Structures are given as structure tokens and as C-alpha cells.
């Protein structure tokens, strides 16, 4: 199991840039895939709480689309 905290939350790096309306999409479509690639994770189940659930759904939707 791997626990992922987006930038600015949990024990992650501090987010220097301001949050924009695309923040969750950027996390789901750029940051999360980079993270999964670095860990060489291909098959996964994403669980999220609050914004994390939105990020998981956006990511899954992009894979299905």
C-alpha cells in the first residue's frame, strides 16, 4: 500500500504556486501519473477522501476516456 499526499498537504512538499481552478485536474492528470510512473505502479485501486476522491475520479476518467 502507498499513501499519497498532494503538494501542500500531509508530509508533502509545500506548494509554492497559488491554487487555481485547475489544481485538482493538474494533480490527477500530471502529478499523480508521474508519481505512479516513478514507482512503476500499473495496476491500482485509488481511494480518496474529500479532494482526494475528486482527484481519483478525474484520474480514472482520463484512463477510461
Order of alpha helices (4+ residues) and beta strands (2+ residues): alpha-alpha-alpha
